[in-house]
Amino acid sequence: MTLRSLLLCTFLLAASAAPALAAPTVPLAAFVYEDQFSHPRLAPDGKHIAITARVPDGDRFVPVVTFYSVPEMTMTGAIRMPAFEVPLDYQWLTNTRLAITKGIELGSREKPVPTGEVLAAELDGGKQEYLYGYKMRNSSSRGSRYGADEGYGYIEDIPRSRNGHLFIASHAWEGSHSLLYDVDSRSAVRSLVADLPLSDLGFVIQNNGVPRFAFGANDSAERVLMRFDDAGKRWRKADAQLGRRYAPMGFNADDSALYVSYSADGGPYELIREQVADGKRTTLFKDGTGSVTSVMYGAKLGEPFGASTSIGRPRAVYFDENSAEARLHRDLSAQFPDHRVSFVDFSDDGTVLLFGVSSDRDPGSFYLLDRKTMKASLLFSSLETIDPDKMAPRRPISFQARDGLELHGYLTMPAHAQGSKVPLVLMPHGGPFGIADTWRYDNDAQFLASRGYAVLQVNFRGSGGRGDGFMEAGYREWSGKIQDDLVDGVRWAVAQGEVDGRRMCVYGASFGGYSALMLAAREPALFKCAVGYIGVYDLTLLAKPENNRKDAYRAAYIGKTVGADRAALEKASPVTLAANITAPVLLVHGGKDKRAPVEHAEAMRAALVKAGHTPEWFLAPNEGHGFYDTKNVTEFYQRLETFLARHLGQ
């Protein structure tokens, strides 16, 4: 199906049908399909839309930024980069000009790596200008003036005046400075507007173009918040009495108020509106269990109209039930029952809306809405090979841990005959800190459910979405209470009567891979098998110096969240406990993984071999932290399906 034909489709308003009792047969290929279209962005005047399209080039597909007129959806231009250079992100600067951040493909089937370069071009592909990056000297019209940039740059913000400028944040490769430039995208002339002697800070910029806040972390892994003082014309550390968490998100249209993610005591984050003049605060969103995790913005500049939490199934809370944006969101949500509607872009006059629709069973689709006629057109669907009617519902769950702490998560149940019990796969999430499983389409969970397995995902202590106190409760508990929470979740699921407690396996990625092997060692009678994917298995390697400026931060962060005592780290490492693992193990890793280097998997493999429990092994030499090549993802899913069937049964 072509993009043009997709764009001519109209609203489908019918609700999805309930799944049949007989488990549907969904081919593996449906779960590894490569999307041909992605990342739509609407021009400020609503007359064009930019979309990344994958176009054939010999034996490979190349991502190209393509442009279409609205509402005719006629292709008007494209920006194609040199070989192996790809667009990662882009934002409209004017009605006809975009800024683009670049990446590079190190191999034809490897995930693109960000390069820290920024360029700009017109929608017809003309008047390209290189704005920032290590090729500045030879690729920019201002190269002789600025020379090559020795740092990583990215688009921080776009001026509200739409004057063709943009703000680029720059983080030096060496040293400890964060810079913010105001850059003219047509001439590449830049002006330095902020220079702070701390690494990797982000900026919050007022609508009048004044940077007001800078945020990040210092070498001691402590949060840093700086505020620009107009009177003293200097940056000062923000008042420590602002609250346990005080994270500015943006300003209203006239900069008279700012919106802040806030928590006084470490509880769930609230959304507050604070008046700049007198500091008066108004609470817009507060939930006793979950943090504000999704803020919804309308056509009015900088003004949120609603928010939701990620606990359970998202429910929109509108700040003014009668506002135009709230009514529109409510009406669209009614047209897509059992889905989540997300506003992506409005035209500046508010008459054209780009929005997305997705659910736990639907990977999602993007639509364009003409608010004058209230007619919508389908742009494209993600993972269009997936039939939502054949996917399994994702049930929100809650239970008490053994120490009384309330925990939440999700149970994805396959279609099964009433009264029968299905095998279970426990799937701990990665991170672990600040990350959480949410109500969304989860490809791994749906693949496993399509093969007849229930999938349990627990947001254990340390997870995100419930405030700093809940997250910090998981610090230095990698092998302790976090694993207790996962086991308690499994026992809760078995007690509900739909899961066969004699046929259970644990599979996870990154920290989830650590948990899979740790649980196999701690609970040998509970799990019939374990799968570690891109996992970390030797905690003594986590803070290993890499001879760069992040070494101090990394050591401090690992010391605070995992531990600093080598003997304790060894005791909490699956490689040390390999002799306790009796269940079959599948280890899967990428040879170019920098976040969890392959030496973790190699050490785990060697320890299991030494203990007399040789694992199954799949190493993809050119993959990183998470597989990218469809061929490798396909082989991984094939191996996973075969492994689980062998040890849990069909």
C-alpha positions in Angstrom: 0.0 0.0 0.0 1.4 3.4 -1.0 1.5 6.4 1.3 -0.8 8.3 -1.1 -3.4 5.6 -0.9 -3.1 5.5 2.8 -3.6 9.2 3.0 -6.9 9.0 1.1 -8.4 6.6 3.7 -11.0 8.0 6.1 -11.8 7.6 9.7 -12.6 4.1 11.0 -14.9 4.6 13.9 -15.8 1.1 14.9 -14.4 -0.4 18.1 -12.1 -3.4 17.9 -13.8 -6.8 18.3 -13.0 -9.0 21.3 -10.5 -11.8 20.7 -11.8 -15.2 20.0 -11.2 -18.0 22.4 -9.1 -19.9 20.0 -5.6 -18.5 19.9 -5.1 -16.7 16.5 -2.1 -17.7 14.3 0.0 -14.6 13.7 3.1 -15.1 11.6 6.4 -14.2 13.1 7.1 -11.9 10.2 4.3 -9.6 11.3 6.2 -8.7 14.5 9.5 -7.8 12.7 8.1 -5.7 9.9 10.0 -2.6 9.2 7.8 0.5 9.1 8.1 2.3 5.7 6.9 5.7 7.2 7.6 7.4 10.5 8.0 10.7 12.3 5.3 12.9 10.8 5.6 16.7 11.6 3.1 19.4 10.5 4.3 22.7 9.1 3.4 25.8 11.1 0.9 27.0 8.5 -0.6 23.5 8.2 0.0 23.4 4.5 2.8 20.8 4.4 3.7 17.7 6.3 7.2 16.1 6.7 7.5 12.3 6.9 10.5 10.0 7.0 10.0 7.4 4.2 12.2 4.4 3.6 13.0 4.3 -0.1 14.8 1.4 -1.9 18.4 2.0 -2.9 19.9 -1.2 -4.4 19.6 -4.0 -1.9 18.8 -1.7 1.1 16.3 0.9 2.2 17.4 4.5 2.9 15.4 6.9 5.2 14.5 10.1 3.3 12.6 13.2 4.6 9.7 13.6 2.2 7.2 16.5 2.0 3.6 16.5 1.1 1.1 19.4 0.5 -2.0 19.5 2.7 -4.8 18.6 2.0 -4.0 17.4 -1.5 -1.1 15.1 -0.2 0.9 15.7 -3.3 4.6 15.1 -2.8 6.4 18.4 -3.1 10.0 17.6 -2.2 12.5 15.5 -0.4 15.8 15.7 1.4 18.2 12.9 0.8 21.5 12.8 2.6 24.9 11.4 1.4 25.5 7.6 1.6 25.0 6.2 5.2 23.9 9.6 6.6 20.4 9.6 7.9 17.9 12.0 9.5 17.2 11.3 13.1 14.9 14.2 14.1 13.6 17.4 12.5 11.6 20.4 13.4 10.0 23.1 11.3 11.7 26.6 11.6 9.4 28.4 9.2 6.5 27.3 6.9 9.1 26.0 4.3 12.3 25.4 6.2 13.4 22.6 8.6 16.3 21.9 11.0 17.5 18.3 11.0 19.7 16.3 13.3 21.9 13.7 11.7 23.0 10.2 12.3 25.2 7.7 10.5 24.9 4.1 9.6 28.2 2.4 10.4 27.0 -0.7 8.5 24.1 -1.3 6.1 22.1 -3.2 8.8 23.2 -1.4 12.0 21.2 1.0 14.1 22.2 4.6 13.1 24.4 6.4 15.6 23.8 10.1 16.4 26.7 12.3 15.3 25.7 15.6 17.0 25.4 17.4 13.6 22.6 19.8 12.7 21.7 21.1 9.3 18.8 23.1 7.7 17.1 23.0 4.3 14.0 24.1 2.4 11.2 21.6 1.8 12.2 21.3 -1.8 15.7 20.2 -0.6 17.3 23.4 -1.6 19.3 26.0 0.3 20.9 23.5 2.6 23.2 24.9 5.3 25.4 23.0 7.7 24.9 24.6 11.2 26.8 22.6 13.7 29.1 19.6 13.9 32.6 18.1 13.4 32.4 18.8 9.6 31.7 22.5 10.1 34.9 23.7 8.7 34.5 22.0 5.3 30.7 21.8 5.0 29.4 25.1 6.2 29.4 28.6 4.6 30.7 29.8 7.9 33.3 27.0 8.3 36.3 29.3 8.1 34.8 31.5 10.8 33.9 28.8 13.4 36.1 25.8 12.4 35.1 22.3 13.2 33.0 21.9 16.3 34.5 19.6 18.9 31.3 18.6 20.6 27.8 17.1 20.3 25.0 19.4 19.2 21.2 19.0 19.1 18.1 21.2 18.6 17.1 22.6 22.0 14.2 24.8 20.9 12.6 26.9 18.1 11.9 30.6 18.5 8.1 31.3 18.6 8.6 34.1 16.1 9.4 31.5 13.4 12.2 33.7 12.1 14.3 30.9 10.7 16.5 30.7 13.8 16.9 27.8 16.2 18.6 27.2 19.5 21.4 24.6 19.4 22.8 23.1 22.7 26.4 22.1 22.5 28.2 19.6 24.8 32.0 19.6 24.4 33.7 16.3 23.9 36.3 17.3 26.4 36.0 19.6 29.3 33.0 20.6 31.4 31.0 23.2 29.6 27.4 23.4 28.2 26.8 26.0 25.6 23.6 27.3 24.0 23.6 29.1 20.6 21.1 31.1 18.7 21.7 30.1 15.1 20.4 31.7 11.9 19.5 28.6 9.8 20.0 30.5 6.5 23.4 32.0 7.1 24.7 29.7 9.8 25.7 32.7 11.9 25.6 31.8 15.6 25.4 33.9 18.8 26.4 32.4 22.1 23.5 33.0 24.6 24.6 30.7 27.5 27.8 29.2 28.7 27.8 27.1 32.0 30.8 25.3 33.5 28.9 22.0 33.9 28.7 19.0 31.5 25.6 17.9 29.6 23.1 20.5 30.7 19.7 21.0 29.0 18.0 24.3 28.8 14.4 25.6 29.3 13.9 28.7 27.2 11.1 31.3 27.5 8.9 32.2 24.6 10.7 35.6 24.3 14.0 33.7 23.6 15.6 34.1 27.0 17.1 30.9 28.5 15.8 30.8 32.0 16.8 27.3 33.4 19.6 24.8 32.9 19.3 21.3 34.3 21.3 18.1 34.5 23.6 16.3 37.0 27.1 16.9 38.4 30.0 14.5 38.7 28.5 13.3 42.1 25.4 12.2 40.3 23.3 14.9 42.0 20.6 16.9 40.3 21.6 20.4 39.3 19.2 23.2 38.5 20.5 26.6 37.5 18.4 29.8 37.0 19.3 32.9 35.1 19.1 36.0 37.3 18.1 39.1 35.3 19.2 41.5 38.0 22.7 40.1 38.3 23.0 39.0 34.7 24.3 35.6 35.8 23.4 32.0 36.4 22.7 30.9 39.9 22.0 27.6 41.5 18.2 27.4 42.1 16.9 27.6 45.7 17.2 24.2 47.4 13.9 24.8 49.2 11.9 24.6 46.0 11.0 20.9 46.7 12.4 17.4 46.5 11.7 17.6 42.8 11.4 20.9 40.9 11.7 20.4 37.1 10.6 23.3 34.9 8.9 22.2 31.7 8.1 25.4 29.9 6.3 28.8 30.0 2.9 30.1 29.0 2.5 32.4 26.0 3.5 35.6 27.7 6.1 34.1 30.0 4.2 35.2 33.1 4.0 31.7 34.4 5.9 28.4 34.1 4.8 24.8 34.3 6.8 22.5 36.7 6.9 18.8 37.4 7.0 19.0 41.2 7.2 16.9 44.4 7.6 18.3 47.8 8.6 15.1 49.6 9.6 12.4 47.0 6.0 11.3 46.3 4.4 11.1 42.8 5.2 14.1 40.6 2.5 16.8 40.3 2.1 19.4 37.6 2.0 22.9 38.9 1.6 26.3 37.4 3.8 28.9 39.1 3.5 32.7 38.6 6.8 34.3 37.8 6.1 37.5 39.6 5.1 36.3 43.0 5.8 32.5 43.0 2.1 31.7 43.5 1.4 28.0 42.7 -1.6 26.3 41.3 -1.8 22.5 41.2 -3.1 21.3 37.9 -2.6 17.6 38.2 -2.0 15.4 41.3 -2.5 11.7 41.8 -1.9 9.8 45.0 -0.3 6.8 43.3 1.2 7.9 40.0 3.3 10.8 38.7 2.2 13.0 35.9 3.9 11.3 32.9 2.0 12.7 29.9 1.1 16.4 29.5 -1.2 17.3 26.6 -0.7 20.6 24.8 -3.3 22.4 22.5 -3.0 25.0 19.9 -2.4 27.8 22.3 1.3 28.5 22.7 2.9 26.7 25.6 -0.5 26.0 27.4 -1.2 22.5 28.5 -4.9 21.5 28.7 -4.6 18.1 30.3 -2.4 15.4 31.7 -2.4 11.7 32.8 -0.4 9.2 34.8 1.1 6.0 33.5 -0.3 3.8 36.4 -2.8 1.4 35.0 -4.7 2.5 31.9 -4.2 6.2 31.1 -7.1 8.5 31.8 -7.0 12.1 30.6 -7.6 14.7 33.3 -8.6 18.1 31.7 -7.8 21.3 33.6 -10.8 23.0 32.1 -13.5 20.5 30.9 -15.0 23.1 28.7 -11.9 24.3 26.9 -11.8 23.8 23.1 -8.9 21.4 23.3 -10.5 19.3 26.0 -13.7 19.0 24.0 -11.8 18.1 20.9 -9.7 15.5 22.7 -12.8 14.0 24.4 -14.7 13.9 21.1 -11.8 12.2 19.2 -11.3 9.7 22.1 -15.0 8.8 21.8 -14.4 8.0 18.1 -11.5 5.6 19.1 -12.8 3.6 22.0 -10.2 1.6 23.9 -7.5 3.8 22.4 -5.3 6.6 23.5 -5.4 9.8 21.4 -2.3 12.0 21.4 -2.0 15.5 19.8 1.3 15.8 17.9 1.2 19.1 16.1 -1.3 22.0 15.5 -0.9 24.5 12.8 -0.2 28.0 14.3 -3.8 29.1 13.6 -5.1 25.9 15.2 -7.2 24.8 12.2 -5.2 21.7 11.3 -4.2 19.0 13.8 -1.8 16.0 13.4 -2.7 13.4 16.0 -1.9 9.8 16.8 -4.1 6.9 18.0 -2.8 3.7 19.7 -3.6 1.1 22.3 -2.3 -2.0 24.1 -3.3 -4.0 21.0 -2.8 -1.4 18.3 0.8 -0.1 17.5 -0.8 3.1 16.3 -1.8 5.3 13.4 -1.4 9.0 12.5 -4.2 11.2 11.2 -4.7 14.7 9.9 -7.8 16.6 11.0 -9.2 19.7 9.4 -11.0 21.4 12.3 -13.1 23.6 9.9 -14.8 20.6 8.3 -14.0 18.1 11.1 -12.9 15.6 8.5 -9.8 13.4 9.2 -7.6 11.4 6.9 -5.4 8.5 7.8 -1.7 9.2 7.1 -0.1 5.8 7.9 -0.1 3.0 10.5 2.8 1.7 12.4 3.5 -2.1 12.1 0.7 -2.3 9.6 1.2 -6.1 9.5 -0.3 -6.3 13.0 -4.1 -7.0 13.2 -5.2 -5.4 16.6 -8.1 -7.9 16.7 -5.6 -10.7 17.0 -3.6 -9.2 19.8 -4.1 -9.8 23.5 -5.5 -7.3 26.0 -3.0 -5.9 28.5 -4.6 -6.0 31.9 -3.5 -3.5 34.6 -2.8 -5.3 37.9 -1.9 -4.4 41.4 -0.8 -6.4 44.4 1.0 -6.1 47.7 4.7 -7.1 48.1 5.7 -9.2 51.0 6.6 -6.1 53.0 3.2 -4.5 52.3 4.3 -2.1 49.5 1.7 -1.7 46.8 3.0 -2.6 43.3 1.5 -2.3 39.9 2.1 -3.8 36.5 0.4 -5.6 33.6 -0.6 -9.1 32.7 -1.0 -9.9 29.0 -3.2 -12.9 28.6 -3.5 -15.0 25.5 -6.8 -16.3 24.2 -7.5 -19.6 26.1 -10.4 -21.9 26.9 -12.3 -21.1 30.1 -10.9 -23.0 33.1 -7.6 -23.8 31.4 -4.2 -22.6 32.7 -1.5 -21.2 30.4 2.3 -21.0 30.9 3.7 -17.8 32.1 6.7 -15.7 31.0 7.9 -13.1 33.6 9.4 -10.1 31.7 11.2 -7.6 33.9 11.8 -4.2 32.3 15.2 -2.7 31.8 16.8 0.4 33.5 15.9 -0.3 36.2 15.6 3.1 37.8 13.1 5.6 36.4 11.9 3.1 33.8 8.4 1.6 33.9 6.2 -0.6 31.8 3.0 1.2 30.7 -0.3 0.6 29.0 0.9 0.5 25.4 1.5 -1.8 22.5 4.5 -4.0 23.6 5.9 -6.1 20.7 7.6 -8.7 22.9 4.6 -9.2 25.1 2.3 -9.6 22.1 4.6 -11.9 20.3 4.7 -14.2 23.3 1.0 -14.0 23.9 0.4 -14.9 20.2 2.4 -18.1 21.0 0.1 -18.9 23.9 2.0 -17.5 26.9 0.8 -15.2 29.6 3.2 -12.3 30.1 3.7 -10.7 33.5 5.4 -7.3 33.8 5.9 -5.8 37.2 6.9 -2.2 38.0 9.0 -3.2 41.0 10.4 -0.7 43.5 13.0 1.4 41.7 10.7 1.8 38.6 9.6 5.2 37.3 6.2 6.7 37.4 5.7 6.9 41.2 8.1 9.6 42.4 11.6 9.7 43.7 10.8 7.9 46.9 9.6 4.8 45.2 12.5 4.9 42.7 15.1 5.3 45.5 13.5 2.4 47.4 15.2 0.2 44.8 18.7 1.7 45.2 21.2 -1.0 46.2 18.4 -3.6 46.0 19.3 -5.1 42.6 19.6 -8.6 43.9 17.3 -8.1 46.9 13.9 -6.4 47.2 13.6 -5.8 43.5 13.8 -9.5 42.9 11.5 -10.1 45.8 8.9 -7.9 44.1 9.2 -9.9 40.9 8.7 -13.2 42.7 5.8 -11.8 44.7 4.2 -10.7 41.4 4.6 -14.3 39.9 3.0 -15.8 43.0 0.2 -13.3 42.8 -0.4 -14.2 39.2 -0.5 -17.9 39.9 -2.9 -17.4 42.7 -5.4 -15.8 40.3 -6.0 -19.2 38.7 -5.3 -18.7 35.0 -1.5 -19.3 35.0 0.1 -22.7 35.3 2.6 -22.3 38.1 4.5 -25.5 37.0 5.4 -23.9 33.6 7.0 -20.5 34.0 10.1 -18.9 32.5 11.8 -15.5 33.0 13.0 -13.4 30.0 14.4 -9.8 30.1 16.6 -7.3 28.4 19.3 -5.2 29.9 18.5 -5.0 33.6 15.7 -7.5 32.8 18.4 -9.9 31.5 20.2 -9.4 34.9 17.0 -10.3 36.7 16.4 -13.3 34.5 19.7 -14.9 35.5 19.5 -13.7 39.1 16.0 -15.2 39.5 17.2 -18.5 37.9 19.9 -18.6 40.6 17.7 -17.5 43.5 14.6 -19.4 42.6 15.7 -22.6 40.8 12.4 -24.4 41.7 10.2 -21.6 40.4 11.3 -21.1 36.8 11.8 -23.8 34.2 14.1 -21.6 32.0 15.7 -18.2 31.7 16.5 -15.9 28.8 19.0 -13.1 29.1 19.0 -10.6 26.3 21.7 -7.8 26.2 22.0 -8.2 29.9 24.5 -7.2 32.6 25.7 -10.1 34.6 28.9 -8.9 36.4 28.2 -5.8 38.5 31.9 -5.1 39.0 32.0 -4.1 35.4 29.3 -1.4 35.6 31.6 1.4 36.8 34.6 0.3 34.8 36.5 3.5 33.6 36.3 4.4 29.9 38.9 7.2 30.1 36.4 10.0 29.4 34.7 12.8 31.2 31.8 10.6 32.2 33.9 8.3 34.4 33.4 10.3 37.6 29.6 10.6 37.1 29.3 6.9 36.2 31.2 5.8 39.3 29.2 8.0 41.5 25.9 6.9 40.0 26.7 3.2 40.2 27.9 3.7 43.8 24.7 5.3 44.8 22.2 3.1 43.0 24.0 -0.3 42.8 26.8 -0.2 45.4 30.5 0.4 45.7 31.8 -2.5 47.8 33.4 -5.0 45.4 32.7 -8.0 47.5 29.0 -7.0 47.7 28.9 -6.5 43.9 30.4 -9.9 43.3 27.9 -11.5 45.6 25.0 -9.8 43.7 26.3 -10.8 40.3 24.8 -13.8 38.4 28.2 -14.8 37.2 29.1 -15.5 40.8 26.0 -17.6 41.3 26.2 -19.7 38.1 26.5 -22.9 40.1 23.0 -22.3 41.6 21.4 -22.1 38.1 19.9 -25.4 37.1 17.3 -24.3 34.6 18.2 -24.1 30.8 19.5 -20.7 29.8 19.5 -18.8 26.5 22.0 -15.9 26.3 21.5 -13.3 23.5 23.8 -10.3 23.0 25.2 -7.8 20.5 28.8 -7.7 19.7 28.9 -3.9 19.6 26.8 -3.2 22.7 28.4 -0.3 24.6 25.8 0.0 27.3 26.1 -3.7 28.4 29.4 -4.7 26.7 29.6 -8.2 25.4 32.1 -9.2 28.1 29.1 -9.5 30.4 27.5 -12.2 28.3 30.9 -13.9 27.7 31.6 -14.0 31.4 28.1 -15.4 32.1 28.5 -18.0 29.4 31.9 -19.1 30.8 30.6 -19.3 34.3 27.7 -21.5 33.3 30.0 -23.8 31.2 32.3 -24.1 34.2 29.3 -25.0 36.4 28.3 -27.7 33.9 25.3 -25.9 32.6 26.3 -24.8 29.1 23.7 -22.2 27.8 22.3 -21.8 24.4 24.1 -18.9 22.7 23.3 -16.3 20.1 25.8 -13.5 19.4 25.0 -10.9 16.7 28.4 -9.3 16.0 27.2 -6.1 14.5 24.3 -5.3 16.9 24.3 -2.9 19.8 22.0 -2.6 22.9 18.9 -3.9 21.2 18.8 -5.6 17.8 18.2 -3.4 14.7 18.6 -5.7 11.7 15.4 -7.4 10.8 17.3 -10.6 10.0 18.8 -10.7 13.5 15.5 -9.8 15.2 13.8 -12.6 13.2 16.4 -15.1 14.3 16.2 -14.0 17.9 12.4 -14.4 17.9 12.7 -17.8 16.3 15.2 -19.0 18.9 13.1 -17.5 21.7 10.0 -19.3 20.4 11.8 -22.6 20.1 13.5 -22.3 23.4 10.2 -21.6 25.3 8.3 -24.3 23.5 10.9 -26.8 24.4 10.9 -26.0 28.1 7.3 -24.8 28.7 5.4 -26.6 26.0 3.2 -25.1 23.3 
